[in-house]
């Protein structure tokens, strides 16, 4: 991304300045996510394919979905079902072939490139299986640079917030180490800490716990859940791990590029599940668009 390229070019300068405080007054606390009425993220009739001719693959087939502020959402399904493609399209990283994405009331794919960069910098955080850490920066500086660059906070505030999030993920004793000195699991936790430290409006995570043991995975999910329920973020997590369902407000299932079901958290462990599909029977699909068949049916 262009904004990351420019950031990398300035790393030596940023690294020298991380310990300095700008003249502006620092915000003493983490800012709240933007408050928005109605769905914060809407995907409408999304289409995306790869390849051409006989090798053309349809990753998304007219997928429509609505996500809300303060919710933790899981996106599940077999490999090749379109989960990661949907996450990339909704998060502004992959342009769809058709359909629209609206975030906080704005048409994401109608934005200019500079507006898109500013929107992602202000509102979005990403967690990928690849750590994407800056080799020259320590674990603490990975987080500080996001706060200094994106919010313009002082060095002391950035350090305090960085140390707090690193401590929550069990990394307090690793804060001064660079990526080459960290294990794979530690690098993943630093990447997750970096995503959460700025308190984004949206958190998009692709298999965030796949490189972690269960204990550290639970710490990560607790933080993601806190971002949603206490800080008002809209969180979307792609995962294969059914143990994570306990943290979710809603679980979406995909297959063959289409949404097949959505299950509200209150029904995850109490309602009957179809033995063949694993999908909740209270939800039906009218074409590729997900619709709730009967709200009262889910309660029984």
N, C-alpha and C positions, 0 to 999 in steps of 0.2 A: 504494500500500500504506500502511496506517496508520502503520507504523513509519517509512517514509520521510517521511510528512507531518509527523510529530512531529520528525524529524531536521531537516527544512527549517525548521521554526519556530524551532529552536534554533541555526541556523547563525551568526547574529551573535555569540551567546555563545560557541559552540564556536570560531569563528574567533579570538576574543580569547584563548581559553585554550589554543590549540594550542601555544604556546611555553612553557607552564608544565608543571611536573612534578607529578603527584599525590603524595601522601604515601606511597602504597603502593610496595613494592619492584617494580621493573620486571623482566620476564623478559628475559634478555639475548639469547635466540635465538628464532627463529620456532618456535612449538609444532608438534608433529607432528599430522597428521590422526588422528582417532579410529581405533583398531585394531578391526576387526570381522571375525569368522570367518564364512565363507560369503559369499553375495552381499550386497553393501552396498545395492543398489537393485533392487527387484523390482516389475515391473508385471504384474498378473494380469488377463487378460480385459478389457482397457481398451476402453471405448466412449466416443465423443464425437461429437456431431453439432451442426450449426448450422442455424438456420432452422426452418421448420415447413411442414407440408403438402407441396405440390408443389415447394417451394424447399428442402426439407430436404436437407442434405448430410452424409454420414457421413464424418467425418474420421478416426476410428479405429474399426476393426471387430475387436473381441475380440483386441486385441494383447497378447501376453505376452512379457516380456523380462527377462533377469537381467544385471546389471552387477556387476563385482567391483572390489575395492580395488586400487589401483595400476595400473589399466588405462586406456588412452586408446582411446575408442570413437568412431567416426565414424558418423553417421546420414545416409545419402544417398538420393536419389531425385528424380524430377521435381517441378516446382512443383505444388502441390496434392495431393501424395501423403500428407500428414499428418505430415511430419517435425517441423515447428515445433510442431504441436499435441501430438505425443507428448512432445517436450522440455518443453513447458509443463506438461503433466499430471504427468510424472515429477518435475519440479522443484518442485511445490507451488504453481504459479502459476495453474493452470486446473483446476477441479474436473471430473472425468470424470462422464459420465452413468451409468456402470457400471464394475465392476471395482475393484481395490484397488491402492494403491502402498505399498510397505513400504521404508523407508529406515532403515538401521542397526537393523533389527528392529522399528521402530515403524510403525504404520499411519498414514500421513501424513494422509489425508483423514478420519480419525476424531479428529484433534487439535482442540482448541478454537482459536479465532482467536489468543488470546495465546500458546498453546503453539506454534502454527504460526509465529508471528513470531519467537519465541525460537529455534526450531529452525533457521529459515532464516538468522537473524543469526549463529548459532554455527557452522553447518555448511555453508552454501551460498553460492556466489558465482555471479553471472550476468554474461554478456557478450552484449550485444545490438548490433544494427546501429545503433540510436539510442544515442548516447553516454551520455545521462542524467547528465551532469556538473553539479555545482552552479556556477552562474555566478559566484558571489561568491568562490569558493575557487581558489587557485592549483593547479597540477598536483600539487605536493607535498602540499598540504593535502587534496586529494581522497583521498589515500591515508592521511594521518595521521588524518583524522577517523574512518575505518573502524577503525583500531587503537585510538584513544582511546575511541571509543564502544563497540566490540564487545569489546575485550579489556582495556581499562583500563590500557594500558601507559603509561609515562612519555613526556613530550614528546621526550626525547632518543632513546629507543628507537624511538619511532614515526618520528622524522625519519630515523634511520639505516636502518631497514627500508624506508621510502619511497624514500629516495635510492638504495638498492641496487637495488630493482626498476625504478625509473625509468632507472637507468644501464644495466640489462640490455636495456632496450628503446630505447636510444639517445636518451633524453630528459633526460639530466643537465643539459644547457644550457637546458632549457625548464621546469625545475622551478618557477620563480617566476612563470610566466605563467598568466593566467586563460584559460578556454576561448575567449573572444572573440579572443584573441591567437594561438591555435593553428590549424593547418590541420586539415582533416578527418581525415587520416591520423594526425596527432599526437593529436587528441582520442580517436580509437579506441584508440590505444596507451595513453593515460592510463586509459581505461576498463578496458582489459585489465589494466594494472598494479594498478588498484584492486581488481579481482576476485581477483588472485593474492596480494596482499600479506598477507592474513590467514591464508594457508595453509588453505583450506577442505577439508572432507571430500568435498564435491561441487563440481565446476565444470561449469556448463551454459552452452554457448556457441552462439549462433545466427549462423552466417556470420561468425566473428570476424575473418577475413582479407579480407573482400570489399572493404573500403575501403583496403586496403594494397597496396603493390607487393610483388613476390615476395620481395625481400630482407627487408623488415620482416615479411612474413607468415611467413617461416621463423623469425625471432626469436620471434614469438608462439608458433608451434607448438613450438619448442624449450622454451619456458617451460611450456607446457601439458604437454608430455611429461615435463618434470622434476617438475611437480606430481604427476603420476601415479606415475612410477617411483621417484623419490627421496623424495617426501614422502607417498606413500600415498593420494593423492586418487583419487576415481572421476571421470573426465572424460568428458563426452558432448558432442560437437561436431556440429552440423548444418552441412553444407557441400555445395556443388556441385563443388568443386575436387578432381579426382582426383589432383592432385599431392600432396595432403595424406595420401594413403593410406600413404605411406612412414613416417609418424609413428604409425600406429595399431596397436593390438593386435588390434582387431576392427573390421570394417566391416559395418554393417547396411544393407540396401537396403529401401526402402519403395516401394509402389505402391498406389494406390487404397485408402489407409487401412489396409493390412496389411503386415506384415513378410514379405518375399519370400525373403530370404537373409541369411546371416551368414558372413563370411569371416575366418578367423583370420589374423593377420599373416604367419605362416610360409608361408601358401599363396597370398598375394596375387599373387606374381609367378612362382610356379612351377607352379601347377596349371592345367588347361585351363578355359576359360571358355566358356559357351554363347554362340554368336555372336548369337543372336536376343535373348536377355534380358540378357546381360552378367552373369548370376548364376553363382556357383560351383556346379558340378554335384554336389559332395559333400554339399550340403545340400538337404533336401527340406522341404516344408511339408505338414503334416497339418492342413487347415483353416487358420485364421489364426494358429495357434500354431506358433512356429518350433521345429523339432526337427532334431537332427543324425542324418542317415540312417545313416551308418556311419563312425565315427571313423577307421578304417583306410583308408577310401577317399580321405580328404583327403591322406593322406601320399604317395599315389602320383602 
